[in-house]
Amino acid sequence: MSMRTPGANLPGNPLRLEYPQSLAVYDEYTAAQKAVDYLSDNKFPVEQLMIVGTELKRIERITGRLS
């Protein structure tokens, strides 16, 4: 089940996103964590993000800022 932003599929909506969408690519897991922290600090809804590794060893669903 995918979660969608209300109104994201309305014509002319500048916030329209296709899912899944890659925000960035990092060489190190810690760099990806720092990016999520930055987004969280700036009120981005990180609950909608996932960190996905290559040579897949782990998929992590973000539930909030790491405390």
PyRosetta script that sets phi, psi and omega in degrees:
from pyrosetta import init, pose_from_sequence

init()
pose = pose_from_sequence("MSMRTPGANLPGNPLRLEYPQSLAVYDEYTAAQKAVDYLSDNKFPVEQLMIVGTELKRIERITGRLS")
pose.set_psi(1, 124.9)
pose.set_omega(1, 178.3)
pose.set_phi(2, -99.7)
pose.set_psi(2, 150.8)
pose.set_omega(2, 178.3)
pose.set_phi(3, -102.2)
pose.set_psi(3, 136.7)
pose.set_omega(3, -178.8)
pose.set_phi(4, -123.3)
pose.set_psi(4, 149.0)
pose.set_omega(4, 177.0)
pose.set_phi(5, -72.7)
pose.set_psi(5, 131.7)
pose.set_omega(5, 177.8)
pose.set_phi(6, -55.9)
pose.set_psi(6, 130.6)
pose.set_omega(6, 178.5)
pose.set_phi(7, 80.1)
pose.set_psi(7, 3.6)
pose.set_omega(7, -176.2)
pose.set_phi(8, -64.6)
pose.set_psi(8, -24.2)
pose.set_omega(8, -177.6)
pose.set_phi(9, -97.4)
pose.set_psi(9, 6.8)
pose.set_omega(9, 178.8)
pose.set_phi(10, -71.9)
pose.set_psi(10, 140.3)
pose.set_omega(10, 179.3)
pose.set_phi(11, -59.9)
pose.set_psi(11, 138.0)
pose.set_omega(11, 176.7)
pose.set_phi(12, 78.9)
pose.set_psi(12, 3.7)
pose.set_omega(12, 179.9)
pose.set_phi(13, -75.5)
pose.set_psi(13, 117.5)
pose.set_omega(13, -178.2)
pose.set_phi(14, -69.4)
pose.set_psi(14, -13.8)
pose.set_omega(14, -179.9)
pose.set_phi(15, -95.5)
pose.set_psi(15, 11.6)
pose.set_omega(15, -177.5)
pose.set_phi(16, -64.2)
pose.set_psi(16, 126.4)
pose.set_omega(16, 179.0)
pose.set_phi(17, -124.7)
pose.set_psi(17, 144.4)
pose.set_omega(17, 171.2)
pose.set_phi(18, -97.5)
pose.set_psi(18, 140.9)
pose.set_omega(18, -177.0)
pose.set_phi(19, -111.0)
pose.set_psi(19, 143.6)
pose.set_omega(19, -12.0)
pose.set_phi(20, -75.6)
pose.set_psi(20, 156.9)
pose.set_omega(20, 179.9)
pose.set_phi(21, -134.0)
pose.set_psi(21, 132.2)
pose.set_omega(21, 178.8)
pose.set_phi(22, -83.5)
pose.set_psi(22, 129.1)
pose.set_omega(22, 176.7)
pose.set_phi(23, -88.6)
pose.set_psi(23, -36.5)
pose.set_omega(23, -176.4)
pose.set_phi(24, -164.8)
pose.set_psi(24, 165.2)
pose.set_omega(24, 175.8)
pose.set_phi(25, -126.9)
pose.set_psi(25, 130.6)
pose.set_omega(25, -178.9)
pose.set_phi(26, -126.3)
pose.set_psi(26, 147.9)
pose.set_omega(26, 177.8)
pose.set_phi(27, -80.3)
pose.set_psi(27, -24.9)
pose.set_omega(27, -176.7)
pose.set_phi(28, -123.0)
pose.set_psi(28, 140.8)
pose.set_omega(28, 177.9)
pose.set_phi(29, -59.9)
pose.set_psi(29, -39.6)
pose.set_omega(29, -179.1)
pose.set_phi(30, -63.0)
pose.set_psi(30, -32.9)
pose.set_omega(30, 177.3)
pose.set_phi(31, -67.2)
pose.set_psi(31, -38.0)
pose.set_omega(31, 176.6)
pose.set_phi(32, -65.0)
pose.set_psi(32, -41.4)
pose.set_omega(32, 177.1)
pose.set_phi(33, -60.9)
pose.set_psi(33, -41.9)
pose.set_omega(33, 179.2)
pose.set_phi(34, -64.0)
pose.set_psi(34, -37.8)
pose.set_omega(34, 178.5)
pose.set_phi(35, -64.5)
pose.set_psi(35, -41.4)
pose.set_omega(35, 177.9)
pose.set_phi(36, -64.2)
pose.set_psi(36, -41.6)
pose.set_omega(36, 177.0)
pose.set_phi(37, -59.7)
pose.set_psi(37, -43.9)
pose.set_omega(37, 179.1)
pose.set_phi(38, -61.3)
pose.set_psi(38, -46.8)
pose.set_omega(38, 178.6)
pose.set_phi(39, -60.9)
pose.set_psi(39, -42.8)
pose.set_omega(39, 178.8)
pose.set_phi(40, -61.6)
pose.set_psi(40, -43.6)
pose.set_omega(40, 178.6)
pose.set_phi(41, -60.0)
pose.set_psi(41, -28.4)
pose.set_omega(41, -178.1)
pose.set_phi(42, -102.1)
pose.set_psi(42, 25.2)
pose.set_omega(42, 171.4)
pose.set_phi(43, 66.8)
pose.set_psi(43, 20.8)
pose.set_omega(43, 173.8)
pose.set_phi(44, -74.8)
pose.set_psi(44, 138.2)
pose.set_omega(44, -178.7)
pose.set_phi(45, -73.9)
pose.set_psi(45, 83.9)
pose.set_omega(45, -175.7)
pose.set_phi(46, -66.4)
pose.set_psi(46, -11.4)
pose.set_omega(46, 178.1)
pose.set_phi(47, -63.7)
pose.set_psi(47, -14.6)
pose.set_omega(47, -179.3)
pose.set_phi(48, -95.3)
pose.set_psi(48, 1.7)
pose.set_omega(48, -175.2)
pose.set_phi(49, -99.5)
pose.set_psi(49, 157.6)
pose.set_omega(49, 171.1)
pose.set_phi(50, -137.2)
pose.set_psi(50, 144.2)
pose.set_omega(50, 169.7)
pose.set_phi(51, -101.7)
pose.set_psi(51, 121.3)
pose.set_omega(51, -177.5)
pose.set_phi(52, -120.6)
pose.set_psi(52, 125.3)
pose.set_omega(52, -179.2)
pose.set_phi(53, -92.3)
pose.set_psi(53, 155.0)
pose.set_omega(53, 171.5)
pose.set_phi(54, -83.2)
pose.set_psi(54, 165.7)
pose.set_omega(54, -172.3)
pose.set_phi(55, 46.0)
pose.set_psi(55, 57.6)
pose.set_omega(55, -162.7)
pose.set_phi(56, -45.7)
pose.set_psi(56, 117.7)
pose.set_omega(56, 174.1)
pose.set_phi(57, -118.1)
pose.set_psi(57, -21.6)
pose.set_omega(57, -174.0)
pose.set_phi(58, -158.2)
pose.set_psi(58, 142.1)
pose.set_omega(58, 166.3)
pose.set_phi(59, -120.9)
pose.set_psi(59, 129.2)
pose.set_omega(59, -176.2)
pose.set_phi(60, -120.7)
pose.set_psi(60, 122.2)
pose.set_omega(60, 173.8)
pose.set_phi(61, -90.9)
pose.set_psi(61, 128.3)
pose.set_omega(61, -178.8)
pose.set_phi(62, -79.9)
pose.set_psi(62, 128.1)
pose.set_omega(62, 178.2)
pose.set_phi(63, -112.8)
pose.set_psi(63, -6.7)
pose.set_omega(63, 178.7)
pose.set_phi(64, 158.5)
pose.set_psi(64, -176.1)
pose.set_omega(64, -178.7)
pose.set_phi(65, -69.5)
pose.set_psi(65, 138.6)
pose.set_omega(65, 175.6)
pose.set_phi(66, -69.8)
pose.set_psi(66, 126.5)
pose.set_omega(66, -177.3)
pose.set_phi(67, -107.7)
pose.dump_pdb("model.pdb")
